[in-house]
């Protein structure tokens, strides 16, 4: 019988026999080409995610091991077609008597939701001067505070972690503050407002549970998407607050165009400088996040797995830059 070693997902290597506590981020029943059923999971902890498979399937597993469940599992880490995979030998649900908190095992932003929320208000109160934009930002943040404190920015892709939406927003805002000091012709209040509000539709696009992670999209989110939902929401708030229609129109355009091209969900390209910069801030932050995760999960001197969000590119971890410890 193999010896199982306690490891975090970020420490997994092909050939390891490991055990640990994991959060089931995704769970589905699948069928092989030979008509055998098995459970396919995405396991997560604070160090990363891994595809996991339970081949010894039975009917009870579908209800016992749903997305959002914390489990104890042991198994073998293998390389399957260039991707790391966890072949489960045993798994069971975490019990109340185990005294384990789900928050200690789910992927989370490196800063607390409260700290990032306060940072946004610091910028609004100390760096912005336009009263209408300040009022608009403050209202939206206050109305959505509870969800925003723990909401991820995505189900699978960049910043798909607890408080990930605030992490994405605050990082973009820090970049916006620096770049607007270089490109001094920009309207800072317009740019900062666009950054703060551009992804608020995601709060209504996805169903988040009490952990702050997402297992599925809402019906409206599936049919409309967060861009249209965000535009509709900001339009409603603008009327409630009696904000200048021209300013609301500018923010709507920034939300609409921040994915830049129709293939990524934006039917209009940016039509003014602040909207153009918002797009590049968004894509820069998303790609740097994904590249950082790739570097952290790759051996020095090796290439990462192919990353879908980076057009299936692999990221190289150079030994000249990243020294072995």
Buried (B, 14 or more C-beta within 10 A) or exposed (E): EEEBEEBBBBBBEEEBBBBBBBBBBBBEEEEEEEEEBBBEBBBBBBBBBBBBBBEEBEEEBBEBBEBBBBBBBBBBBBEEEEEBBBBBBEBEEBEEEEEBEBBEBBBBBEBBBEEBBEBBBEBBEEBBEBEBBBBBBBBBBEBBEEBBBBBBBBBEBBBBBBBBBBBBBBBBBBBBBEBBEEEEEBBBBBBBBBBBBBBBBBBBBBEBEEBBBBBBBBEBBEEBBBBBBBBBBBBEBBEEBEBEEEBBEBBBBBBBBBBBEEEEBBEEBBEBBBBBBBBBBBBBBBBEBBBEBBBEBBEBEEEBBBBEBBEEBBBBBEEEEBEEE
